[in-house]
Amino acid sequence: MGRPVYIAFEGPEGCGKSTQARRLADQLDAVLTRETGGTEIGQRLRDILHDTSVTDLDDHAEALIVAADRAQHLAQVVRPALEEGRHVVSDRSVYSTLAYQGYGRGLPVEDVRRINEWAVGDTWPDLVVLLQVPADLLSERMSRRTLDRFEAAGDDFHARVEAGFAEMAAADPGRWVVIDASGGKGGVTTAIREAVEERLGL
């Protein structure tokens, strides 16, 4: 591809996407960013979203806060980088909102999509890398850390999120690539790099 590309990493909590996003960004000399919290304003919004002391946040309000973070992130980080000719690698994207607030929280997915179409405009990821890990391995990884508000949401919630990611990937195979991330980090990095080269020529 002759233009800069926007690559997003998606997957359940504990799948290793932050590590793999960083590695790919280094390989491509890309701008590395994240949602939520990829801007100063977004970090303030993230603090609300991930704070375990926040117990009464309405699901609709949560979806709108995430969309607000995304609008700021795209305007301040993603679009300027692309306009400067830089590739962008993001740890999560609009598809996390569809999975978490739509499938996970049970809000109508099409309503969540419409809100985010307004926030995103035409800046959707060119490629989405979905990292999949068996549930028992995810549980083992999560048991080693202090959980934030989303991580502590419960097994049923996370099962719905994972099902949502799988459904979206199956529905749009030209945009998504699914990677088995249950093995060693090095092997996962190699599989991702090969997939990006095959799909985008990078």
Secondary structure by P-SEA (a helix, b strand, c coil): ccbbbbbbbbbccccaaaaaaaaaaaaacccccccccccaaaaaaaaaaaccccccccaaaaaaaaaaaaaaaaaccaaaaaaabbbbbbcccaaaaaaaccccccccaaaaaaaaaaacccccccbbbbbbbcaaaaaaaaaaccccccccccaaaaaaaaaaaaaaaaaccccbbbbbccccaaaaaaaaaaaaaaaccc
